[in-house]
């Protein structure tokens, strides 16, 4: 295909490129979330080893604060890797970022605890979280663009759910499987001694898989078209995508996006993200049973993501946001409180599946919505920054929930109140933002 042909072609990849881009986007984000979910699954143990307190809720809050630290660095990663993805291509940014996340995750398994080296332990732990956050931000900038840029318009909504929320579900499922295996190999007190370290060591798996998946990936057809147009001097060269995003032309768009990404991100971390701790601290479910429940919740979240993402292609992004926001604001408080009151494992499982379904529905259309808000020369940076800033703010909510709770018994009510307020903010954004369906050009 000549440069002229590429410049004139409709930017849709061939079947092989679409297949590979879909796999890369979904698995890239899955492996990224797998690495992050490892911490959530071992949060109570890590809290005792690195942030000990006589109040378990405070130790848990400290772990979630370290999780929020990673999220705060994600915008930095998006700025760095998003710039590279917009100027030089999605593939290279994705490859370096995903390998970096896996390697930094594995290093956590080597860290000494506070009993071994004192205050140095939590300090080194937090520094490593900062490094990990930069790489995580880079993964978003590439995985959240190349998939939707590579499929026909009618599949973009489903792709959004498949990558943004479904990928998270797969990542949580993988973490649940590793948690189940590790809990079986290191039962009881052995898990607190050695099992948590092997959970982190599994991050090496994501680095290896990421390398093999992404090294032969082709660029998206949108980026190819942009490069061809630049070669023919038919496209404006954007030397600094991030600087352009904060100009008067795009600053308002970026800020408005945050209402949706903050609400969706906070809703996700208070549902799928908080479930591992809720099952252990509130319901007192054993690790082996908890891992099975979490595996089911991951599947529920995956189904929700694809269904709701596809729905946005039928009724529009805006209407989907509004419907999901109303449902979540009503359903989540009731689900949290109901789950806390029961001791029946079957009922707890049903509540967990429902919470994961609703939480993942909130972010299913977000990815494609953000893609449609920015042109190709700014898309990776714009999507990455909008997603990561919103999710960084949203990722702080589990910390505040734990801090607002005097003890484990108060966590369900705190979650109910936070979920309601957060999805009210989400709804405000849903009513204000424009309809973007069909704007990816």
N, C-alpha and C positions, 0 to 999 in steps of 0.2 A: 504494500500500500504506500503510495507516495505522500509527501507532505501535503500536497494540495487535496488529496482524497481525504486525509485525516481531518483537515480543517473543515471540509464540507460535510463530513459524515455526522449522522445523528449519534450523539455520544452514548451508545449502548454497547457493551462488550459482547464478544462472541460467546458461545455456550461454555467453552473451556475457561475463558477469563471470568465469566460470571460465576461459574462453579467454584473456581479457586478463590475468587475474591470473597464469595459468601463464606466459604470454609475459613478463610483467613480472618475475616472480620469477627465471625461468631467465636471461633476458637481463641483468637487473640484476646478478645474481651473476657472470654470464659477463663482462660489461664490467668489473666490479670486479677479477676475477682476471686479465683481460686486462691491465689497468694494472699489476698486481703482477708478472705473469709477464714483462713487458717488462724489468724489472730482472734477473730470473734469466737471461734470454736474452743479456743483454749484460754479465753479471757479470764475466767475465774482462777485458773491455775497461774497464769502469768501475773495477775494482780497480786496474788499472795507471794510470788517469788521476787517481783521487781518493785511493787508498790504496796507493801504490807500495811494493813490497818486492822484495828479491832472491829471495825464496822465493814462487813463484806461489801456493802453498797458503795462505800468510798473507794475501796480497792478496785471495784468494777468501774467506777467513774474514772479513775486514773487510767485504766487500760483504754477505755473509750476516748479519753482525752488524747492518748498517744495515737489512737486511730484517727482522731480529728487532726492531729499534727500532720499526718501523711496527707490528708485531704487538703490542708492549707497550702501544701507545697505543689499540689497538682496544677494550679494555674501557672506556676513557674515552668513546670514541665511542658504544659500546653504551649506556652509562649516560645520555648526553645524548640521543641519538636514540631509544633504547629508551623512555625516559620520554615523549618526545613521541609516539611511535607508540602507546603504551598509553593515553595520555590524550587525544590529539587525532586519532589515525589513522595507519595505515601509509603511506598515499599520500604525504603531505607529507614525512615523514621520508625516504622512499625517494628522492624527487625531489631534495631538497637534497643528500643524501649522495652520490648517484651523479654528479651534476654536479661536486661538490667533488672527488671522486676524480680525475675526468678532467682537470680544470683543474690540480690540483696535480701530476699526472703530467707534463703538457705542460711545466710550468715547469722540470722537470729538464733538458730539452733546451737551456735557456738558460744553465745554470750554467757558470761558468768552471772550468777544471781546476786542479790543484795546481801545475802548471808556470806557469800564468798569474797566479795570485794567492796562491800559497803555502797556508799552513795554513787560511786562510779558506775555501777550497774544500770540504774535507771537513766543516767545521763547518756551513756553509750547507746542504750536502747532507743532513746528519743532521737539522737543524732542519726542513727540508722533508719529510723522512720522517716526522717526528713529526706534522706537520699532516696529511699524507696518511693516517696511521694512524687519526686521529680520524674522518675521513670513511668509511674502510673499515669501521670498527666500526659506523657508522650504517647502512651498506648491509645488513649482516648482520641487524640488528635488525628490518628491514622485509621484505627479500626472503625471509628464512627463516621468516616467519610467514604472509604473505598468500597464498602459493601453497597450502600445505597446509590453510589455513582455508577455501579456496574450492572444494575438490573433494570428491566423495563418499568415504566411509570406505574403500572397496575400492581406491581409487587413491592413498591417502596415502603408502604405502610407496614406490611408484614415483615419486611426486612428490618425496619426500624425496631419492631418488637422483638424480632429474632435476635438481633445483635444487642441492642441496648438493655433489654430486660431478659430475653431468653438466654443470652450469653451469660448473664449474671446467674440465672437459674442453673445453667450447666456448671458454672464455676462453683456454686454452692453445693451442687450434687457431687462434684468431684471431691470437694473438701469434706462432705459428709461421708463419702466412701473411705477416704483416707483416715478420717476420724474413727470410723467403725473398725477399720483394720488395726489402727494404732491402739485403740482402746482394748481390743481383744489381745493384742500381743503384750501390751503393758497394762494389765488390769489394776484397779484400785490405786494404791499409793505409788506403784511403779510408774503410772502415767505422770504424776507430779514430779517424779525424779528424772525420767528419761523419755517418756512418751511424747511430751510437748516438744522436745527437741527434734524428734523424728518427724513430727508434723511440719515443722519449719524446713527440715532438710528436703521434704518433698517438693519444695520450690525449684529444685534442680530439674525436676521432671518438666516443669513448664518452660524452662530455658531451652532444654533440648528439643522439646516438641516445637516451640516457637521457631527455633533455628531451622528445623527441617521443613516446617510448613511455609515459612515466609521467604526463604532464600531464592526460590524459583518463581515467586509471584510476579505477575505482570502489573503494570500501572493501570489505574482506572481509565476508562475511555474519556472521561471529562478532562483529566489531567493531560492525557495524550493530545486531545484536541487543543487545549490551552497552549501546550508546547508548540504544536504545529502553527497555531496562530501567531505566537511570539516570533517564530522563525520567519514568518511572512510579514512581520511588522503589523499584524492585524489585531493584536491584543496589547493592552497597556501592561508594562512590566511593573509589578508591585514589589519594590525593593524591601519594604518593611510592612508586612501584613498586620502585625500587632499594632504598630503605630497608626495605621489606617483605621483599625477597629476602634481606637479611642479618639478618632477625629469626630467633628460635629456630625458628619454624615452617618456614622454607625454607632456612636456612643449611646444614643437613645434606644436603638435596637438591642444592643448588648445588655443594657440595664433592664429593659422590659422582659427580655428572655429569662432573667434571673428569678422572676416571680414564679415561672413554671419550673425551672430547674431546681430552685430551692425547695419548692413544695414537693416535687416528685422525688428529689434526692432524700429529703428528710423523711418522707413517707416510706421510702424503701428501707432506709437504715433503721427506722423504728419498727419495721415489720420483719422482713427476712433477716436484716442485720441484727435485730435484738432477740429473735427467737431462740438462738442457742443459749443465751444467758437466761432468758425467761424460763425455758424448760428446766434448766439446772437450779436456778436460784429461787424461783417462785413455785414451780411444780415439783421440784426435787426428783426429776426423772433421771434414772441411771444413764451413764454415757452410752451404753450399747443400744438401749431403747431410744434415747434421744437422737442418736445418729440416724436411726431408721425413720423416725418422724421427720427429721430435717431433710432426708432424701425425698420423702413424699412431698414435703413442702416445696422443694426445688422443682419437682415435676409439675406441681400445681402452678408455680410461678412461671414456668416455661410455657405452659398451655395458655395462661392468661396473657402473656406477652404477645404471642403470635395472634391470638384471637382479637385482642384489643387493638394491636397494631394494624391488622387487616381491616378492622372496623373503621379505623380512621381514614382508610382509603375509600370507604363507601360513603361515610357521612361527614367527612372532613376532620381536620385536626382540632379545630376550635370546639365543635360540638362534642367530640370525644372527650376532650379535657373537661368540659362542663359536666357531662354525665358521670365520668369517673370521680370527679371532685365531690359531687353531691353524694354519691354512693359511699365513698371512703369516709367522708365526714360523719356520716350516720352509722355505718357498719363497724368501723374499726374500734370506737370506744366500747360498743356492745360486745364485740368479740374478745377484746382484752379482758374485760371484767368477767365475762362468762368463763373464759379459759382459766382464770385464777381461782374460780370457785369450785371447779370440779377436780376430782382425783381419779376419775375413770380415764384410762389410757386411750380408749377409743374416742371418747369425747374430746380429749386434749388434742388428739391427732386431727380430728375434724376441724377444730378451732384453728390449729396451726395451718392446715391446708387453706382454709378460708382467708386467714390473715395474709399468707403469702400471695394468694390470688389477687386480693385487693391491692396490696402494696406494689406488686409488679405491674398491675394495670395502670398505675399512675405514671410510670415512666415509659410505657410501651411506645407512644407516638412522639416522645420528646426528641429523639435522635433525628428523625426525618423533618420534624418541625424546625429544628435548628439548622439542618442542611439547607432547607428552603429559604432561610432568612439571609443567606450569604451567597455571593457569586463564587465561582470556582477559584479565582486567585486568593480568596479570603476564607474559603469554606473550612479547611482543616483548623486554622487558627480561631476563626469565629465560633465554630462548633465546639472545639476543645475548651476555649476559655469560658463560653457560656455554660457548658456542662460542668466543668471543673470548679468554677467559682460557686455556682449554685449548689453543687454536691458537697463542696467544702463547707459551706454554711450549713447545709442540711445535715452533714455528717457530725456536726457538733451536738445535735439534738439528743442522741443517746447519752452523752455525757451529762447534759442538763437534766435529763430524766432521772439518771442515777443520783445526781446531786440533790434534786428536789425530793427524793424519797428518803425518809428517815431510816428505812430498812426495807428488806425484801417485800414485806407485806404492803408497802405503799407504792411499789413500782407499777402495778396494773392501773391504779387510778391516775398516776402521773402520765403513763402512756396514753390513757384515754383522753386526758385533757390536752396534751401536746398534739396528738393526732388530729383532734378536732380543730384546734387553732391553725395548725399547719395547712390543713386542707381548705380552710377558709381563705388563707393567703393564696393557695393554689387556684382557688375559684376566682379570686379577684384578677389574677393573671389571665385565667381562661376567658373571662369576659372582656378584658382589655385588648389582648393580642389579636392581630388580624388573622383571617383564614389564609393559610399558605399552601394548601394542597395544589399541586401542579406547578409550583414555582421553581422547581429544580431545573434550571436551564443552563 
